Amino acid sequence: MRGLSKFGPELRRRRLAAGMTLDGLAARVHYSKGQLSKVETGVQRPTTELARLCDTALGAEGALAALVSPATAPALLDRRRVLTAGAASALALGVPSALASPGTKVVERAADGAGGPLVDGVRALFDQFRVLGQTAPSAAVLPALEAQTRALPALAEGSGARSARELYLLASRFAEYTGWMAQESGDEHAALTWTDHAVRLAAAGGDHHLEAYALVRRGLLTFYAGDARSTIAVVQGAQAGRLPARIRGLAAQREAQGHALNGDRDACLRSLDRARALLERAATDGSAGALPVIGTTHLSDPTAMTNGWCLLDLGLPREAAEVLDREVTRIPTHATRTRVRYGVRRVLAHAVAGEVDHACALAVPLLGESEALASGTIRTDLRRLSRVLGRHPRNTNARALAPRMAAALQDTVPTTPAREAVPRG
């Protein structure tokens, strides 16, 4: 709180040193003169977004943002747990047959190599779940996805050694994707538990690298909790040279997002450069084999998209909008969840840049799709967008969009006993 009490006087000192009036600063950060005056006098608490915008406008190089206390991560994601959970998950590599649903029929043990059609069928089923997850509410996809994930270890145990290995590895992909759908439905506890389960399944199939990717997934949770330091720290553990290039590249991207939250542009750009090199190497080394690719498959240039995402958090909304305008249009139409997730961030960039009418026009077609998806991560940016548009009460388009925004922000995710369905042990 001491930093907050210093923010107003420091903002005023830097503004005057730059020879800038309140009107001039208001025009650059797209806040009203009255709002800025209240922040400078300590009447109104500054937001992290305002601090970053002022940093950019006044060339403060993150000094103002450093005075605004970061959002506190929820108790579920305390820093000690985040940093140690990945290592601890490797201690339990056994996958008990009790994980299968009661009554699951185990296939008759076959000779090695005879389970090809079964493995192919499971792989095709996973691809279909991914397609479904792009268009349906995550909470609606979860029950079937959880049931399939619990059943696969029993199929693996009843197969020959080669087929069992492939089935365990596919089961790990199912569990990891279940964790993502759980996070999208708003259940962070289930997201972490399914991610840990994915690590155990992968280890049972002979792949100990998924433990590192689990850190990348945990980094996403701390990132959405606004905890820059934990995000950076946890994903640095997933960048050892022995790990596959794709995992290291995805970890470098998440680290860049953490540095952006922290207001460190140089470190952010260095991480993005490292991510691009690693992901390009992974695209040509054929290391993925027949397994589904880890992470998103719908971005033609994931590093460029992450750069656009980061620029907004760095207080550079116009630059962010320019990048996101280009990259969002390259997302396939059928990838609805991906397109809406990054599309809302694009809208937010234009709104923060003061292009309110354009932002509203871009938002209209996304809001209906957002309501259908009921995505927790998308709602995070929608809440931020609602606050930005709320600073423009006289704008006709912003007022007209308000009821649609309110509907999209309603927590329509069904409350299901998902936590009880997560495998134990």
BELJO-V435097 format. One record per run of one state. SS is the DSSP state (H for helix, E for strand, C for the rest). FROM is the first residue (numbers start at 1). LEN is the number of residues. If there is no record, write none. Layout:
ss=SS from=FROM len=LEN
ss=SS from=FROM len=LEN
This chain:
ss=C from=1 len=1
ss=H from=2 len=16
ss=C from=18 len=4
ss=H from=22 len=8
ss=C from=30 len=3
ss=H from=33 len=8
ss=C from=41 len=7
ss=H from=48 len=11
ss=C from=59 len=6
ss=H from=65 len=3
ss=C from=68 len=7
ss=H from=75 len=3
ss=C from=78 len=1
ss=H from=79 len=11
ss=C from=90 len=7
ss=H from=97 len=3
ss=C from=100 len=16
ss=H from=116 len=20
ss=C from=136 len=2
ss=H from=138 len=20
ss=C from=158 len=3
ss=H from=161 len=24
ss=C from=185 len=3
ss=H from=188 len=17
ss=C from=205 len=5
ss=H from=210 len=15
ss=C from=225 len=3
ss=H from=228 len=9
ss=C from=237 len=8
ss=H from=245 len=17
ss=C from=262 len=3
ss=H from=265 len=21
ss=C from=286 len=16
ss=H from=302 len=12
ss=C from=314 len=3
ss=H from=317 len=12
ss=C from=329 len=7
ss=H from=336 len=17
ss=C from=353 len=3
ss=H from=356 len=18
ss=C from=374 len=2
ss=H from=376 len=15
ss=C from=391 len=5
ss=H from=396 len=14
ss=C from=410 len=8
ss=H from=418 len=4
ss=C from=422 len=4
